[in-house]
Amino acid sequence: MTKILLVEDAVDLARVIARDLRAEGYEVLHTADGLSALQLHAKHEPDLVILDWMLPKLDGLEVLKQIRHSSPAPVLMLTARTEETDRVVGLEVGADDYLTKPFSMRELIARVRALLRRLEHVRQILAADRETEREALRYASLILDPEGYQATLDGAPLDLTRTEFDLLHLLLRNPGRAFSRTYLLDAVWGQTYITGDRSVDNAVLRLRKKLGDLGEAIETVWGVGYRLRNV
């Protein structure tokens, strides 16, 4: 069952939201303050968070920042703030969507469904990207054999770690596609991205060195991540 964490200190509003979400078949965890929201989030790892901006103990923006340090789960912010700059700040910090109070329950349910559909789509892409292909892949003088778990460059074997091999495999399967660091860490490492984690950058650096001149084909996409240049 899809699990939603509702963080709202207005008791009557929280009761209505929780009731309607449960009627839609979602499991709902509710708390009324920012500190307990972080505790519940760490313990239950919800699929989606509905987060009020103004909260006791720790405001919604700070809760959002801390959630984004450890989780890519979609966050729908509820706010009484109508200024555009406030909404932009929330989105830049990591909110996926927002609703300005007052709002209709029909619109909230629609937003929740849309975010969960997007999440499911991402999960399907991740599952596809983690699948192992048997057919050998060629890129210029590079050959990667997934079945034999080996790669050669100009006919000479490449000494790659499992992570480097899987990263190269993903890039070779998707030339021209830009991958964010968050996505790469999830798809290749199977881990959640944490701010400041240099695992992806370090792996790309090592891979570029091992590929020699061909390493330049792994391009940095500023503000996004990396992609393999089309040949």
Z-matrix of the N, CA and C atoms (Angstrom, degrees):
N
C 1 1.456
C 2 1.533 1 109.60
N 3 1.320 2 116.39 1 135.44
C 4 1.456 3 121.21 2 178.93
C 5 1.527 4 110.18 3 -64.42
N 6 1.330 5 115.37 4 130.86
C 7 1.463 6 121.12 5 -174.78
C 8 1.531 7 109.86 6 -107.10
N 9 1.320 8 116.47 7 127.18
C 10 1.458 9 122.16 8 -179.73
C 11 1.524 10 109.50 9 -119.56
N 12 1.325 11 116.04 10 131.45
C 13 1.461 12 121.52 11 174.29
C 14 1.524 13 108.19 12 -98.26
N 15 1.323 14 116.54 13 118.77
C 16 1.454 15 123.04 14 178.91
C 17 1.527 16 108.73 15 -104.09
N 18 1.332 17 116.18 16 120.97
C 19 1.463 18 121.12 17 -179.76
C 20 1.529 19 107.32 18 -117.68
N 21 1.315 20 115.63 19 100.14
C 22 1.466 21 121.79 20 -174.02
C 23 1.516 22 108.74 21 -151.94
N 24 1.354 23 116.57 22 126.02
C 25 1.461 24 119.47 23 -176.52
C 26 1.526 25 113.37 24 -93.43
N 27 1.333 26 118.63 25 -8.97
C 28 1.459 27 121.26 26 174.94
C 29 1.525 28 107.94 27 -80.08
N 30 1.328 29 115.89 28 106.85
C 31 1.462 30 121.49 29 -169.43
C 32 1.525 31 112.58 30 -58.03
N 33 1.323 32 117.59 31 -48.91
C 34 1.459 33 120.14 32 -177.28
C 35 1.521 34 111.87 33 -63.92
N 36 1.323 35 116.84 34 -42.52
C 37 1.460 36 120.31 35 179.36
C 38 1.520 37 110.89 36 -65.39
N 39 1.327 38 116.53 37 -43.01
C 40 1.466 39 120.39 38 179.36
C 41 1.518 40 111.15 39 -61.39
N 42 1.335 41 116.59 40 -38.21
C 43 1.455 42 120.41 41 -179.53
C 44 1.542 43 110.62 42 -64.31
N 45 1.313 44 116.55 43 -41.76
C 46 1.467 45 120.83 44 -179.81
C 47 1.527 46 110.85 45 -67.75
N 48 1.331 47 116.07 46 -44.94
C 49 1.466 48 119.67 47 -179.81
C 50 1.527 49 110.67 48 -61.67
N 51 1.329 50 116.42 49 -47.85
C 52 1.467 51 120.32 50 -179.44
C 53 1.523 52 111.02 51 -61.32
N 54 1.331 53 117.22 52 -41.99
C 55 1.467 54 121.29 53 179.85
C 56 1.522 55 110.98 54 -60.15
N 57 1.345 56 116.75 55 -47.83
C 58 1.461 57 120.20 56 -176.34
C 59 1.524 58 112.24 57 -70.76
N 60 1.324 59 116.75 58 -34.50
C 61 1.468 60 119.33 59 177.12
C 62 1.525 61 111.01 60 -67.23
N 63 1.314 62 116.23 61 -40.90
C 64 1.466 63 119.58 62 178.37
C 65 1.519 64 110.83 63 -66.14
N 66 1.337 65 116.40 64 -35.04
C 67 1.464 66 120.24 65 177.04
C 68 1.522 67 111.35 66 -63.66
N 69 1.348 68 116.00 67 -25.65
C 70 1.466 69 121.27 68 177.60
C 71 1.524 70 112.05 69 -84.34
N 72 1.333 71 116.73 70 -3.33
C 73 1.455 72 120.28 71 177.06
C 74 1.516 73 115.10 72 98.36
N 75 1.328 74 117.93 73 9.97
C 76 1.459 75 120.97 74 179.80
C 77 1.525 76 111.15 75 -92.52
N 78 1.317 77 116.18 76 147.45
C 79 1.464 78 121.00 77 170.23
C 80 1.519 79 107.64 78 -84.41
N 81 1.323 80 117.18 79 131.14
C 82 1.463 81 120.82 80 -174.84
C 83 1.521 82 110.45 81 -120.78
N 84 1.334 83 115.19 82 127.08
C 85 1.463 84 122.21 83 171.26
C 86 1.520 85 106.51 84 -108.00
N 87 1.323 86 117.37 85 131.82
C 88 1.468 87 119.33 86 -176.88
C 89 1.512 88 111.61 87 -124.12
N 90 1.322 89 115.28 88 140.22
C 91 1.445 90 121.73 89 170.91
C 92 1.526 91 108.46 90 -144.98
N 93 1.328 92 116.10 91 159.77
C 94 1.459 93 119.76 92 -173.42
C 95 1.524 94 114.15 93 -112.32
N 96 1.336 95 118.17 94 2.98
C 97 1.463 96 118.74 95 179.07
C 98 1.522 97 111.01 96 -140.05
N 99 1.332 98 115.25 97 160.37
C 100 1.453 99 121.09 98 -173.33
C 101 1.508 100 114.96 99 -67.40
N 102 1.322 101 118.14 100 -39.54
C 103 1.456 102 120.73 101 -177.66
C 104 1.529 103 111.80 102 -65.06
N 105 1.331 104 116.58 103 -46.75
C 106 1.469 105 119.19 104 179.63
C 107 1.527 106 110.20 105 -69.04
N 108 1.344 107 117.40 106 -25.69
C 109 1.463 108 120.18 107 176.45
C 110 1.522 109 110.54 108 -62.34
N 111 1.328 110 116.86 109 -43.74
C 112 1.461 111 120.42 110 178.65
C 113 1.522 112 111.38 111 -65.15
N 114 1.325 113 116.22 112 -37.70
C 115 1.463 114 119.94 113 178.76
C 116 1.523 115 111.14 114 -65.48
N 117 1.336 116 116.53 115 -45.31
C 118 1.463 117 120.51 116 178.53
C 119 1.523 118 111.33 117 -64.64
N 120 1.324 119 115.35 118 -39.50
C 121 1.464 120 118.74 119 -179.65
C 122 1.526 121 110.95 120 -63.14
N 123 1.327 122 117.01 121 -43.82
C 124 1.463 123 120.86 122 179.88
C 125 1.529 124 111.34 123 -65.28
N 126 1.318 125 116.76 124 -36.45
C 127 1.468 126 120.91 125 -176.44
C 128 1.519 127 112.77 126 -77.23
N 129 1.337 128 117.45 127 -41.27
C 130 1.474 129 120.66 128 -170.76
C 131 1.532 130 114.57 129 -106.17
N 132 1.337 131 118.82 130 -14.13
C 133 1.464 132 123.06 131 179.65
C 134 1.529 133 111.62 132 45.64
N 135 1.326 134 117.71 133 65.88
C 136 1.467 135 121.36 134 -177.15
C 137 1.527 136 112.23 135 -65.19
N 138 1.336 137 114.88 136 158.21
C 139 1.466 138 120.70 137 178.44
C 140 1.522 139 111.43 138 -76.53
N 141 1.326 140 116.75 139 -25.87
C 142 1.457 141 121.51 140 -177.50
C 143 1.524 142 109.01 141 -152.79
N 144 1.346 143 115.95 142 148.53
C 145 1.465 144 120.98 143 178.72
C 146 1.522 145 109.33 144 -122.29
N 147 1.333 146 116.49 145 130.31
C 148 1.462 147 122.29 146 170.74
C 149 1.518 148 105.43 147 -106.08
N 150 1.327 149 116.46 148 116.35
C 151 1.457 150 121.11 149 -165.86
C 152 1.525 151 111.84 150 -126.78
N 153 1.323 152 115.96 151 119.66
C 154 1.463 153 120.58 152 175.34
C 155 1.528 154 109.22 153 -75.16
N 156 1.321 155 116.41 154 146.02
C 157 1.468 156 121.34 155 -178.72
C 158 1.529 157 111.32 156 -72.79
N 159 1.344 158 116.22 157 -49.03
C 160 1.467 159 120.95 158 -176.25
C 161 1.521 160 109.49 159 -93.97
N 162 1.341 161 116.01 160 111.58
C 163 1.459 162 121.51 161 -176.99
C 164 1.524 163 109.90 162 -136.21
N 165 1.333 164 117.03 163 152.82
C 166 1.473 165 119.83 164 173.36
C 167 1.523 166 111.48 165 -75.06
N 168 1.328 167 115.69 166 155.78
C 169 1.464 168 125.33 167 176.00
C 170 1.529 169 113.32 168 73.76
N 171 1.338 170 117.27 169 -46.32
C 172 1.461 171 121.21 170 179.18
C 173 1.522 172 107.29 171 -153.74
N 174 1.338 173 117.69 172 122.34
C 175 1.465 174 118.37 173 -174.31
C 176 1.525 175 112.05 174 -72.70
N 177 1.329 176 114.65 175 163.92
C 178 1.451 177 120.83 176 -173.72
C 179 1.510 178 113.87 177 -60.86
N 180 1.332 179 117.45 178 -34.69
C 181 1.455 180 120.11 179 -179.08
C 182 1.527 181 111.35 180 -65.89
N 183 1.339 182 116.22 181 -40.17
C 184 1.459 183 119.64 182 177.79
C 185 1.529 184 110.94 183 -69.52
N 186 1.329 185 116.34 184 -37.00
C 187 1.473 186 119.95 185 175.51
C 188 1.519 187 109.52 186 -60.98
N 189 1.324 188 116.72 187 -44.46
C 190 1.459 189 121.71 188 179.51
C 191 1.520 190 111.08 189 -59.64
N 192 1.343 191 116.68 190 -45.47
C 193 1.460 192 120.67 191 179.60
C 194 1.524 193 111.24 192 -57.63
N 195 1.329 194 115.72 193 -44.18
C 196 1.470 195 119.22 194 -177.19
C 197 1.526 196 111.77 195 -72.05
N 198 1.333 197 116.93 196 -35.25
C 199 1.464 198 119.74 197 176.02
C 200 1.519 199 109.82 198 -62.34
N 201 1.334 200 115.76 199 -40.73
C 202 1.464 201 119.95 200 -177.71
C 203 1.527 202 112.70 201 -68.76
N 204 1.326 203 118.03 202 -16.40
C 205 1.456 204 120.40 203 175.56
C 206 1.527 205 111.59 204 -72.42
N 207 1.318 206 116.79 205 -19.18
C 208 1.464 207 118.66 206 -173.15
C 209 1.516 208 115.08 207 -133.96
N 210 1.338 209 118.60 208 -6.79
C 211 1.464 210 119.20 209 -172.81
C 212 1.526 211 112.34 210 -148.10
N 213 1.353 212 116.52 211 139.29
C 214 1.459 213 120.55 212 174.81
C 215 1.524 214 112.69 213 -94.60
N 216 1.351 215 117.71 214 7.72
C 217 1.468 216 120.99 215 -176.78
C 218 1.530 217 110.04 216 -56.73
N 219 1.337 218 118.19 217 137.57
C 220 1.468 219 120.25 218 179.49
C 221 1.524 220 111.96 219 -61.43
N 222 1.341 221 115.13 220 143.42
C 223 1.460 222 121.71 221 -179.50
C 224 1.525 223 109.17 222 -126.15
N 225 1.326 224 115.89 223 124.60
C 226 1.457 225 123.15 224 174.94
C 227 1.521 226 107.51 225 -104.77
N 228 1.322 227 117.44 226 116.45
C 229 1.459 228 120.73 227 -178.18
C 230 1.521 229 111.03 228 -92.80
N 231 1.325 230 114.89 229 138.26
C 232 1.460 231 122.10 230 174.21
C 233 1.519 232 107.40 231 -107.16
N 234 1.318 233 116.64 232 128.17
C 235 1.455 234 118.64 233 -175.95
C 236 1.518 235 112.51 234 -145.78
N 237 1.315 236 114.71 235 145.21
C 238 1.458 237 120.70 236 173.12
C 239 1.511 238 110.25 237 -91.26
N 240 1.320 239 117.02 238 -4.13
C 241 1.450 240 122.25 239 -179.82
C 242 1.526 241 109.72 240 -77.20
N 243 1.296 242 117.24 241 130.79
C 244 1.468 243 121.15 242 -177.52
C 245 1.517 244 112.97 243 -109.39
N 246 1.346 245 116.56 244 -8.42
C 247 1.455 246 119.31 245 -179.88
C 248 1.533 247 110.82 246 -68.49
N 249 1.323 248 115.19 247 136.62
C 250 1.463 249 119.98 248 -179.00
C 251 1.517 250 111.91 249 -59.96
N 252 1.338 251 117.28 250 -38.10
C 253 1.458 252 119.99 251 -178.87
C 254 1.522 253 111.83 252 -62.45
N 255 1.335 254 117.12 253 -35.47
C 256 1.464 255 120.46 254 177.74
C 257 1.517 256 111.01 255 -64.98
N 258 1.327 257 115.84 256 -42.81
C 259 1.461 258 119.56 257 -179.82
C 260 1.528 259 110.60 258 -65.75
N 261 1.323 260 116.03 259 -39.80
C 262 1.461 261 120.43 260 179.61
C 263 1.527 262 110.66 261 -63.48
N 264 1.327 263 116.59 262 -41.88
C 265 1.465 264 120.30 263 178.39
C 266 1.525 265 110.35 264 -58.41
N 267 1.329 266 116.54 265 -46.30
C 268 1.466 267 120.45 266 179.13
C 269 1.514 268 112.12 267 -59.26
N 270 1.317 269 117.18 268 -43.76
C 271 1.465 270 121.15 269 -179.57
C 272 1.523 271 111.08 270 -68.01
N 273 1.330 272 116.55 271 -38.60
C 274 1.465 273 119.47 272 -179.52
C 275 1.522 274 111.82 273 -69.10
N 276 1.319 275 116.49 274 -32.43
C 277 1.467 276 119.54 275 178.68
C 278 1.526 277 111.19 276 -71.73
N 279 1.332 278 117.04 277 -25.14
C 280 1.458 279 118.42 278 176.27
C 281 1.504 280 116.47 279 139.74
N 282 1.345 281 118.05 280 5.08
C 283 1.465 282 119.28 281 176.48
C 284 1.531 283 109.26 282 -68.10
N 285 1.312 284 117.00 283 144.15
C 286 1.458 285 121.12 284 179.17
C 287 1.521 286 111.88 285 -91.20
N 288 1.320 287 116.55 286 -24.66
C 289 1.464 288 120.96 287 179.88
C 290 1.525 289 107.20 288 -163.91
N 291 1.338 290 116.53 289 168.16
C 292 1.455 291 119.83 290 178.03
C 293 1.519 292 110.12 291 -148.15
N 294 1.321 293 114.98 292 155.58
C 295 1.457 294 122.35 293 174.48
C 296 1.520 295 107.78 294 -130.12
N 297 1.328 296 116.08 295 133.57
C 298 1.453 297 120.94 296 178.22
C 299 1.528 298 109.71 297 -93.46
N 300 1.310 299 116.25 298 130.15
C 301 1.467 300 121.28 299 178.12
C 302 1.524 301 109.98 300 -73.50
N 303 1.324 302 117.91 301 143.90
C 304 1.471 303 127.43 302 -5.67
C 305 1.519 304 111.04 303 -78.90
N 306 1.333 305 116.25 304 154.66
C 307 1.461 306 121.68 305 179.66
C 308 1.519 307 108.52 306 -138.93
N 309 1.313 308 115.66 307 162.73
C 310 1.463 309 119.89 308 177.87
C 311 1.525 310 109.54 309 -89.34
N 312 1.320 311 116.57 310 148.87
C 313 1.459 312 120.15 311 177.97
C 314 1.516 313 110.68 312 -65.00
N 315 1.316 314 117.43 313 -31.00
C 316 1.465 315 120.17 314 178.23
C 317 1.522 316 110.39 315 -61.18
N 318 1.349 317 116.01 316 -41.99
C 319 1.465 318 119.12 317 179.67
C 320 1.525 319 110.66 318 -69.10
N 321 1.323 320 117.81 319 -40.25
C 322 1.460 321 119.47 320 179.15
C 323 1.524 322 110.82 321 -61.49
N 324 1.322 323 117.27 322 -45.58
C 325 1.466 324 120.57 323 179.05
C 326 1.522 325 110.51 324 -61.08
N 327 1.332 326 116.81 325 -39.72
C 328 1.469 327 120.79 326 179.84
C 329 1.530 328 110.24 327 -63.84
N 330 1.343 329 115.89 328 -42.25
C 331 1.474 330 119.53 329 179.10
C 332 1.536 331 110.41 330 -64.67
N 333 1.318 332 116.78 331 -42.02
C 334 1.468 333 120.90 332 178.82
C 335 1.520 334 110.51 333 -61.29
N 336 1.317 335 117.05 334 -46.13
C 337 1.465 336 120.37 335 178.98
C 338 1.518 337 111.65 336 -60.20
N 339 1.345 338 115.99 337 -43.01
C 340 1.460 339 120.11 338 -179.08
C 341 1.531 340 111.19 339 -62.90
N 342 1.335 341 116.95 340 -43.52
C 343 1.456 342 120.41 341 179.26
C 344 1.529 343 111.62 342 -64.80
N 345 1.314 344 116.62 343 -38.96
C 346 1.467 345 119.98 344 179.95
C 347 1.526 346 111.56 345 -71.27
N 348 1.342 347 116.68 346 -33.35
C 349 1.475 348 119.40 347 174.90
C 350 1.521 349 109.85 348 -64.58
N 351 1.325 350 116.29 349 -41.98
C 352 1.464 351 120.52 350 178.42
C 353 1.522 352 110.17 351 -63.08
N 354 1.332 353 116.48 352 -41.65
C 355 1.459 354 120.96 353 179.13
C 356 1.521 355 110.82 354 -62.18
N 357 1.326 356 117.10 355 -43.42
C 358 1.464 357 121.07 356 179.68
C 359 1.518 358 110.80 357 -64.39
N 360 1.326 359 116.11 358 -38.09
C 361 1.467 360 119.92 359 177.78
C 362 1.525 361 110.73 360 -62.04
N 363 1.318 362 116.52 361 -44.20
C 364 1.466 363 120.76 362 178.38
C 365 1.526 364 110.48 363 -62.42
N 366 1.319 365 116.59 364 -41.48
C 367 1.468 366 119.99 365 179.51
C 368 1.521 367 111.56 366 -63.10
N 369 1.331 368 117.25 367 -38.09
C 370 1.451 369 121.17 368 178.30
C 371 1.524 370 111.01 369 -65.62
N 372 1.334 371 116.00 370 -40.48
C 373 1.463 372 120.01 371 177.59
C 374 1.523 373 110.40 372 -64.39
N 375 1.337 374 115.84 373 -42.78
C 376 1.459 375 119.96 374 177.75
C 377 1.521 376 111.51 375 -60.03
N 378 1.326 377 116.23 376 -43.90
C 379 1.463 378 120.57 377 179.85
C 380 1.521 379 110.53 378 -61.27
N 381 1.325 380 115.91 379 -41.46
C 382 1.465 381 120.16 380 179.27
C 383 1.522 382 110.87 381 -66.63
N 384 1.339 383 116.44 382 -39.51
C 385 1.456 384 120.21 383 -178.92
C 386 1.522 385 112.21 384 -70.63
N 387 1.339 386 116.89 385 -21.98
C 388 1.463 387 119.89 386 179.73
C 389 1.524 388 112.08 387 -88.45
N 390 1.317 389 116.88 388 -10.37
C 391 1.462 390 119.83 389 179.82
C 392 1.529 391 109.95 390 -68.28
N 393 1.307 392 115.25 391 143.92
C 394 1.462 393 120.22 392 179.48
C 395 1.522 394 110.14 393 -91.88
N 396 1.334 395 116.31 394 128.56
C 397 1.456 396 121.23 395 175.96
C 398 1.525 397 108.86 396 -96.09
N 399 1.321 398 116.28 397 145.72
C 400 1.456 399 121.03 398 -178.84
C 401 1.526 400 112.34 399 -89.46
N 402 1.325 401 116.40 400 -28.22
C 403 1.458 402 120.15 401 -174.54
C 404 1.524 403 111.50 402 -73.79
N 405 1.336 404 116.44 403 137.23
C 406 1.460 405 121.46 404 178.59
C 407 1.524 406 110.07 405 -66.45
N 408 1.331 407 115.72 406 144.40
C 409 1.457 408 121.88 407 179.89
C 410 1.520 409 109.51 408 -112.23
N 411 1.345 410 116.12 409 139.46
C 412 1.466 411 121.36 410 -179.34
C 413 1.519 412 109.32 411 -120.71
N 414 1.336 413 114.36 412 139.47
C 415 1.469 414 120.80 413 176.56
C 416 1.516 415 106.16 414 -147.18
N 417 1.347 416 115.58 415 106.20
C 418 1.466 417 120.77 416 -174.19
C 419 1.535 418 108.66 417 54.64
N 420 1.342 419 117.83 418 -122.40
C 421 1.470 420 120.46 419 -178.62
C 422 1.523 421 112.44 420 -93.35
N 423 1.340 422 116.03 421 10.07
C 424 1.467 423 121.56 422 -179.32
C 425 1.520 424 110.51 423 -98.63
N 426 1.336 425 116.66 424 132.96
C 427 1.467 426 122.55 425 175.63
C 428 1.519 427 108.16 426 -126.21
N 429 1.315 428 115.92 427 128.46
C 430 1.468 429 120.84 428 178.00
C 431 1.520 430 108.72 429 -120.34
N 432 1.329 431 115.41 430 124.85
C 433 1.470 432 122.29 431 -178.73
C 434 1.532 433 108.53 432 -110.36
N 435 1.345 434 117.79 433 99.85
C 436 1.468 435 120.23 434 -178.08
C 437 1.526 436 113.38 435 -63.15
N 438 1.324 437 116.58 436 -36.50
C 439 1.469 438 119.31 437 -177.18
C 440 1.520 439 111.04 438 -68.19
N 441 1.336 440 116.55 439 -42.13
C 442 1.459 441 120.31 440 178.31
C 443 1.516 442 113.12 441 -85.93
N 444 1.327 443 116.25 442 -4.81
C 445 1.454 444 123.56 443 -178.78
C 446 1.522 445 111.11 444 50.30
N 447 1.334 446 115.18 445 53.83
C 448 1.452 447 119.98 446 177.29
C 449 1.525 448 109.61 447 -146.97
N 450 1.322 449 115.31 448 155.87
C 451 1.452 450 121.30 449 179.51
C 452 1.514 451 108.85 450 -136.29
N 453 1.326 452 116.39 451 145.80
C 454 1.454 453 121.35 452 178.27
C 455 1.520 454 109.38 453 -129.61
N 456 1.323 455 115.57 454 147.59
C 457 1.456 456 122.57 455 176.57
C 458 1.522 457 107.44 456 -128.66
N 459 1.337 458 116.75 457 120.11
C 460 1.471 459 122.33 458 -175.15
C 461 1.526 460 110.94 459 55.46
N 462 1.355 461 114.92 460 34.42
C 463 1.458 462 120.36 461 177.49
C 464 1.514 463 114.54 462 84.62
N 465 1.325 464 118.57 463 -8.71
C 466 1.466 465 121.91 464 -179.30
C 467 1.529 466 109.73 465 -99.39
N 468 1.334 467 118.03 466 138.48
C 469 1.470 468 120.37 467 -178.54
C 470 1.527 469 111.72 468 -66.17
N 471 1.317 470 115.12 469 143.83
C 472 1.462 471 121.89 470 176.62
C 473 1.527 472 108.89 471 -99.46
N 474 1.310 473 116.10 472 134.56
C 475 1.468 474 120.97 473 177.82
C 476 1.526 475 108.04 474 -91.39
N 477 1.345 476 116.26 475 93.86
C 478 1.461 477 121.74 476 -176.87
C 479 1.521 478 110.89 477 -113.04
N 480 1.316 479 116.26 478 141.38
C 481 1.457 480 119.96 479 170.68
C 482 1.532 481 108.13 480 -71.75
N 483 1.323 482 115.66 481 167.60
C 484 1.469 483 119.02 482 179.25
C 485 1.536 484 110.35 483 -60.27
N 486 1.319 485 116.84 484 -42.16
C 487 1.461 486 120.27 485 -179.66
C 488 1.526 487 110.91 486 -63.58
N 489 1.328 488 117.09 487 -45.02
C 490 1.463 489 121.21 488 178.84
C 491 1.520 490 110.84 489 -62.40
N 492 1.333 491 116.21 490 -40.38
C 493 1.465 492 120.21 491 178.91
C 494 1.529 493 110.35 492 -63.39
N 495 1.334 494 116.66 493 -47.27
C 496 1.465 495 120.33 494 -178.18
C 497 1.527 496 111.25 495 -65.48
N 498 1.326 497 116.59 496 -37.20
C 499 1.462 498 120.44 497 177.71
C 500 1.526 499 110.47 498 -65.26
N 501 1.315 500 116.72 499 -45.84
C 502 1.461 501 120.85 500 178.42
C 503 1.526 502 110.98 501 -63.53
N 504 1.317 503 116.33 502 -39.76
C 505 1.465 504 121.49 503 178.35
C 506 1.526 505 110.83 504 -59.10
N 507 1.332 506 116.33 505 -45.69
C 508 1.463 507 120.79 506 179.98
C 509 1.523 508 110.91 507 -63.22
N 510 1.316 509 117.42 508 -44.11
C 511 1.461 510 120.88 509 -179.88
C 512 1.524 511 111.70 510 -65.21
N 513 1.319 512 116.95 511 -41.66
C 514 1.461 513 120.62 512 -179.67
C 515 1.528 514 112.44 513 -64.88
N 516 1.312 515 115.80 514 -32.18
C 517 1.470 516 119.83 515 179.02
C 518 1.521 517 112.20 516 -74.83
N 519 1.332 518 116.65 517 -16.02
C 520 1.466 519 119.79 518 -173.98
C 521 1.528 520 111.86 519 -135.80
N 522 1.343 521 119.08 520 55.48
C 523 1.468 522 119.44 521 179.93
C 524 1.526 523 111.25 522 -59.77
N 525 1.335 524 115.33 523 136.43
C 526 1.452 525 120.63 524 -179.99
C 527 1.514 526 114.35 525 88.50
N 528 1.331 527 117.85 526 -10.80
C 529 1.463 528 121.07 527 -179.50
C 530 1.526 529 110.13 528 -91.03
N 531 1.318 530 117.07 529 128.09
C 532 1.463 531 121.70 530 179.35
C 533 1.523 532 110.01 531 -86.44
N 534 1.327 533 115.61 532 130.69
C 535 1.462 534 121.85 533 179.41
C 536 1.524 535 109.34 534 -114.02
N 537 1.308 536 116.84 535 133.76
C 538 1.463 537 120.18 536 174.59
C 539 1.524 538 109.16 537 -76.68
N 540 1.332 539 116.16 538 158.47
C 541 1.468 540 120.18 539 176.99
C 542 1.526 541 110.69 540 -61.60
N 543 1.334 542 115.87 541 -38.16
C 544 1.460 543 120.03 542 178.49
C 545 1.514 544 111.09 543 -59.32
N 546 1.337 545 115.23 544 -45.35
C 547 1.469 546 119.97 545 -178.33
C 548 1.528 547 110.77 546 -66.83
N 549 1.338 548 116.66 547 -43.75
C 550 1.459 549 119.66 548 -179.27
C 551 1.519 550 111.65 549 -62.29
N 552 1.314 551 116.58 550 -41.62
C 553 1.463 552 119.72 551 179.64
C 554 1.523 553 110.68 552 -63.46
N 555 1.328 554 116.55 553 -37.62
C 556 1.459 555 121.22 554 179.11
C 557 1.528 556 110.69 555 -71.39
N 558 1.337 557 117.19 556 -46.66
C 559 1.464 558 121.18 557 -174.11
C 560 1.524 559 113.17 558 -73.88
N 561 1.334 560 117.86 559 -38.54
C 562 1.464 561 121.58 560 -174.74
C 563 1.522 562 112.07 561 -95.70
N 564 1.333 563 116.00 562 -47.30
C 565 1.472 564 119.87 563 -177.78
C 566 1.525 565 112.01 564 -86.22
N 567 1.338 566 116.81 565 -23.62
C 568 1.456 567 120.44 566 -175.53
C 569 1.505 568 111.89 567 72.17
N 570 1.355 569 116.52 568 29.53
C 571 1.450 570 121.49 569 -177.03
C 572 1.520 571 109.89 570 -125.47
N 573 1.321 572 114.97 571 159.00
C 574 1.458 573 121.76 572 174.53
C 575 1.512 574 109.35 573 -83.93
N 576 1.334 575 115.85 574 135.81
C 577 1.459 576 120.43 575 179.96
C 578 1.527 577 110.99 576 -69.95
N 579 1.317 578 115.92 577 135.30
C 580 1.458 579 122.29 578 175.36
C 581 1.520 580 107.37 579 -120.26
N 582 1.316 581 116.73 580 133.65
C 583 1.457 582 121.29 581 -178.02
C 584 1.531 583 110.95 582 -51.36
N 585 1.326 584 116.19 583 130.01
C 586 1.450 585 120.70 584 179.81
C 587 1.518 586 113.47 585 95.18
N 588 1.316 587 118.17 586 -10.11
C 589 1.462 588 121.82 587 179.05
C 590 1.533 589 108.85 588 -68.67
N 591 1.321 590 117.42 589 122.99
C 592 1.467 591 122.22 590 -177.57
C 593 1.522 592 112.36 591 -103.83
N 594 1.331 593 117.24 592 14.39
C 595 1.461 594 120.39 593 -176.16
C 596 1.522 595 112.29 594 -56.98
N 597 1.327 596 116.93 595 -45.95
C 598 1.467 597 120.87 596 -178.44
C 599 1.519 598 110.58 597 -65.43
N 600 1.332 599 117.04 598 -48.65
C 601 1.463 600 120.65 599 -178.48
C 602 1.532 601 111.52 600 -60.67
N 603 1.317 602 116.47 601 -41.42
C 604 1.467 603 120.28 602 -179.32
C 605 1.531 604 110.93 603 -67.09
N 606 1.341 605 116.59 604 -39.67
C 607 1.464 606 119.94 605 179.18
C 608 1.529 607 110.75 606 -66.14
N 609 1.315 608 116.98 607 -40.98
C 610 1.470 609 120.79 608 177.99
C 611 1.525 610 110.21 609 -63.27
N 612 1.335 611 116.70 610 -41.93
C 613 1.463 612 120.85 611 178.90
C 614 1.527 613 111.26 612 -60.30
N 615 1.325 614 116.44 613 -45.78
C 616 1.475 615 119.93 614 178.58
C 617 1.523 616 111.17 615 -63.96
N 618 1.332 617 116.27 616 -41.54
C 619 1.460 618 120.74 617 -178.24
C 620 1.520 619 110.75 618 -65.04
N 621 1.326 620 116.74 619 -42.34
C 622 1.470 621 120.02 620 177.63
C 623 1.528 622 111.12 621 -58.74
N 624 1.330 623 116.79 622 -42.96
C 625 1.459 624 120.37 623 -179.71
C 626 1.520 625 111.08 624 -63.24
N 627 1.317 626 117.26 625 -41.45
C 628 1.456 627 120.67 626 -178.15
C 629 1.521 628 112.07 627 -70.45
N 630 1.323 629 116.57 628 -25.22
C 631 1.462 630 120.52 629 179.40
C 632 1.524 631 112.56 630 -86.46
N 633 1.320 632 117.75 631 -5.16
C 634 1.454 633 120.73 632 178.88
C 635 1.524 634 111.77 633 62.27
N 636 1.340 635 116.15 634 -133.75
C 637 1.462 636 121.03 635 -179.22
C 638 1.525 637 111.80 636 -60.65
N 639 1.337 638 116.03 637 -31.47
C 640 1.463 639 119.71 638 -179.88
C 641 1.527 640 111.71 639 -69.05
N 642 1.314 641 117.27 640 -16.82
C 643 1.464 642 120.94 641 179.65
C 644 1.517 643 112.55 642 -60.90
N 645 1.351 644 116.39 643 -24.68
C 646 1.457 645 119.63 644 178.78
C 647 1.530 646 112.07 645 -65.43
N 648 1.336 647 116.51 646 -16.01
C 649 1.468 648 120.30 647 179.41
C 650 1.529 649 111.48 648 -71.27
N 651 1.339 650 117.11 649 -19.12
C 652 1.464 651 119.80 650 174.00
C 653 1.523 652 106.66 651 -85.83
N 654 1.306 653 116.10 652 104.18
C 655 1.453 654 122.45 653 -172.27
C 656 1.525 655 111.64 654 -94.73
N 657 1.310 656 115.32 655 144.12
C 658 1.466 657 120.74 656 172.03
C 659 1.519 658 108.59 657 -84.29
N 660 1.318 659 116.52 658 127.58
C 661 1.463 660 121.89 659 174.91
C 662 1.522 661 105.76 660 -103.53
N 663 1.313 662 116.36 661 103.02
C 664 1.460 663 120.76 662 -172.27
C 665 1.526 664 111.86 663 -59.73
N 666 1.319 665 115.01 664 131.65
C 667 1.456 666 121.24 665 -179.35
C 668 1.516 667 113.32 666 81.93
N 669 1.337 668 117.25 667 -2.87
C 670 1.472 669 120.92 668 -178.55
C 671 1.523 670 110.55 669 -124.66
N 672 1.338 671 115.89 670 -71.57
C 673 1.460 672 119.63 671 -176.32
C 674 1.514 673 110.21 672 170.60
N 675 1.348 674 116.58 673 -115.97
C 676 1.456 675 121.25 674 -174.48
C 677 1.527 676 111.64 675 -140.07
N 678 1.341 677 114.68 676 157.44
C 679 1.453 678 121.05 677 173.42
C 680 1.523 679 108.51 678 -150.67
N 681 1.327 680 115.72 679 157.77
C 682 1.455 681 122.04 680 174.68
C 683 1.519 682 108.06 681 -95.59
N 684 1.320 683 116.32 682 124.14
C 685 1.463 684 120.78 683 -177.38
C 686 1.520 685 110.99 684 -63.68
N 687 1.321 686 116.02 685 136.82
C 688 1.461 687 121.02 686 175.21
C 689 1.526 688 110.05 687 -65.67
N 690 1.332 689 115.82 688 142.25
C 691 1.478 690 119.71 689 176.66
C 692 1.520 691 109.10 690 -111.22
